[in-house]
Amino acid sequence: MAQVAERVDGMSDVARAWTRVRANLRQSAGARLFDQWLAPIALADAADPLDVRLTLPSPFMTNWVRSHYAERLVHEFRAVLPGVRSVEVETAARAPVTAVLTAPAAVAAPAEPVAAASGEAGERPQLDPRLTFERFVVDESNLVAVNAARALAEPGPVRFSPLFLHGATGQGKTHLMNAVAHAFLAAHPGARVMLMSAERFMFEFVAAVRARDTFAFKMKLRGLDLLLIDDLQFIAGKDSTQEEFFHTVNEIMAAGKRLVIAADRAPQALEGIEPRILGRLGGGLVADIRPSSLALRREVLARRVADMPDVRVPAAVLDLLATRITASIRELEGALTRVTAYAMLTGSTIDLDFATQTLGDMLRGHQRRVTIDQIQKLVSDHFELKPLDLISARRARAVARPRQIAMYLAKRLTTRSLPEIGRKFGGRDHSTVIHAVKRIESLRDSDREVDGAVRLLLGQLGA
């Protein structure tokens, strides 16, 4: 082992090995997958050069790389340095102080330090490279907010400011704020931009007061070209923080600069925020992000799966997630990550049963009260049959296929067991229900007519 350690020669040999590993990964993974998921990986210092540490900018990316490339990374390193014991993939520690950009945010490469607004050295703010306008799924629920965010980020005179975005947790406010910052910096390479939470605003202000250096804090914020503050509701009831926030907003608006604020409620619904602040915010453009539609959730999942070319997720599983997890896009994406990660870790094939077992309580927590009787009524109406046809012994395809669809929907949308579902369809055996579910799952991937009918019925059932 000592001989191996000598050959490694500290981090220098590991760094050279990492250069070769990256090149191999780019070639094997392809440019699109590499740029999206693997290029942001950075080599970090390790106590022992034989234990490699790699970091990524966000937990989501870390989990994905661990799930899909953990073993591959070990193999690649050992092919170059046989003595490597382990390869750890971690999330990079966030900077304790919100930082300022003076150059466009890199989408694929790790961020480099740049000058801060105060004139001192700083680091890039924690912009997520994936959260761009191009990757934001648009429909009627968020169209106004997206168009307003794009307009504010465009070069030229400021058309309106501030932009106030509001919506429930996990609906895309933070994504849009990151997208505004990315787009604005792409159009204004020398701009001074800061993205921070209201909580961070409060902590930094309090720290400045204690250090008797509020002047530097004021100058740092008021010299910005674009300020984005998330989760405004967190400064409710904080009088001194709100006082400074009000003056900061005034200075930025008076200078004709751009301001984006986000909260979980509309300005008039925020309690504990001073009326004069709400008046200022309401004087700009207020845009809401309404709860996502089934079509939007389904499209979000489809795009995420497209980023994972080595993973196959059947349409039935995507529909299960989109119909059952409705409150938060963030939670929806987390559910997909969990399913794909568990499948990779266990070597399992992703299907409806696997997804249901893996997500367990998450799906039960979002379960709607849909009955088998409702399903049978809706399916029989759709296919112009009588409800009695679905429980009859008739085997004609015109009846058998709708019956299978109804069983499939009953398995997906109710908590009834397989034997209970079988009894509701004329006393059929549970094996018949299993066959029906698997048959419809298969047809949904190959038969547009069946898939279209199932999608329509799911929508009508409010799932």
Steps between C-alpha positions, in 0.01 A plus 500: 500500500791735572618450144156596371494809719840608363375457149190704577722786624225689677223680319706571188465147365137485608436825316664362186294183537183709534583673170518161330185376673306808383616444144391137513162592646439764233572246227290220650205705628465734205514878499142564611499278808856596592435875482179470698607269783872421500673821396405680827689239705804649673796323659528589871784466749514172690685399815642198316575518124378142466150609612370724221241770582280648228245779553194631318314831546161359607357200690283407199802470272695317770226240542474450124873448452516265801211298359624477144879535509633402844639163390612637165706774669676247721575283197633794297729623779637153571572450130735799524614466863457137615565593863190720537290363786179699466328782312257712703245727328383788722312828480730802515463708815311820441671830574384650831452845343296562187734600220486714191560422135689728266507256209253255341423191704670194359247232412736205493819596681548566871484863596815708544537785749420848370490850644223566750278805499689649789820494296649212698561149375191279504353185355220438260151476648355153503326511163387155394629435145186301419256776591478693173211625288569227247434233760190658651178326393237758405122476493203719591571470873829688475496673161470856634776447756737350241440776245546767767824339618632484144408865440677616814817313402512646147756770412385855455303743718327359807136453403380431855649442843455334738370167376317322779457123453274305729379142519497195722820324599661296226317654204802660331566840657862422582549350153378823339722716721805296402392522135474880521851521645644268234332687213582847633867414542514349153370831360706718740836328563623779727185526709499479876237249610402350833254220575424446868223392732323750724636303792856554373424871454400513867805307624744716304332821614510393865865400463578840348327679789695299756824569317405870471551478126156558355644738239677216317183291512293785354752573224527134405127469439422843362777482243344196334352491151267212592393387845290187549358419844316175565253408778411853607257361760796415726555863601143539624503671838872592480467878529864606470560263209189629324622858548825423320318292238268791424789742448684246284193455280463877471862552401495228235174622349611864505819405315298325231646161584322164502343327796331159528321391817337163565267384777248227567209747493391811314615832654157582646489157670835533677455554872762677711647697208484879521233659277752735338706199385192328363405821323839518330491135396142524379595798285699278267381192318344228716489156334372182656595139432190290542493129589639289217276314259525129429644576155772722647598244762517230236719717277734580789551129559550430129775760483673365807494148355645635174801607704551138608550308174625191680180467705166379367190619683171371351225749418277333758744587778533860387122529494479349848735766636337785309149407609573422865762762594332829425596748770861574406715469190802470728342202677406350164859515377616356831267204456641430153854521634412257778350245261792512256758493780340199673480316169867563432606402851297179506533404134121498466290574194282808537132418460175597668534256790862599566413873505204442731708296744793742489296815562265339751386765749565782254235367263258412777527853633385633163232239442173642371167345597412330173270198511484200269134579433600846373765345278259243354240769430749729327661221295166361386386849396823564311477175302120522464436185701271413786662476846373141516715416195818554703398240759350256251661186357518648149845463343451698181787748453258793500421408863820328615729793425289760687473251789879471512532879497253528786695241702821686426351827623361329810847367584655843453243726657355303788638325807300182429695173493521286187241247627262787590537648152437159345180456701375842382541381140268202513689288750816464292821357643783732611721351225256639244547846648879462489481399132276796421733749669809366325321489167393863518846606618647332193241643261554853629854487366397373158133588434419871476127437511518313830744751646279791395192340654679438830632858511153640436342281767767594752428865438125450537556320828692802623815294540 
